[in-house]
Amino acid sequence: ARAGRADSALTTMARATEVCNWPGCTSYYEVRQAWLRAVTGDEVGARELLARYEGWREHPDWPEWLPVLAATHAELGDLDRAFRLLDRAYELRSTELHELKVEPWFDPLREDPRFGELLQRTGLE
């Protein structure tokens, strides 16, 4: 999506959602679609998916969604919300934080001092 092939990225993500057959697959890809929609400028679509999945705090995959939800908020310009979600992901020991230092979807957060602090807390600095 960041390479200018947003349509291809959205098509691929939609297809992955269709063919995946393990429990939780739809939610896994839809949470990531929220980020893709934000990157492609579909703020309404991104916010609709955010609203759907941010309310699932009791879902077993909730901690794993938090970094992706945070990246989506960052892409939409809400850095404070993004860092609150990342802090919660840290508290819940989300395994998705292992990508924090290298994953491009965290690029909008890198210049913020809170990002460096989070890297230190996670030991990824």
MOPEBEL-V384091 format. One record per run of one state. SS is the DSSP state (A for helix, B for strand, O for the rest). FROM is the first residue (numbers start at 1). TO is the last residue. Records with the same first field share a line. If there is no record, write none. Layout:
BEGIN
SS: FROM-TO, FROM-TO
END
This chain:
BEGIN
O: 1-5, 20-24, 40-42, 55-61, 76-78, 92-94, 100-103, 110-112, 123-125
A: 6-19, 25-39, 43-54, 62-75, 79-91, 95-99, 104-109, 113-122
END
